């Protein structure tokens, strides 16, 4: 098997795995909201705050590079 085919197969497996993990997480959020609404919302809020802070940090770094 040549290296190009190996890379293509690896990329396909990686993207398919990411899709499956995303689908599982996407299914768990509504279930979590039904069973544990307060905990799930708290976790989502923490996750979103972290993402906002990281995006601001990345934007600041990109502006410094200009």
Secondary structure, DSSP 8 states (H G I E B T S, - for coil): --HHHHHHHHHHHHHHHHHHHHHHHHHHHHHHHHH-HHHHHHHHHHHHHHHHHHHHHHHHHHHHH-
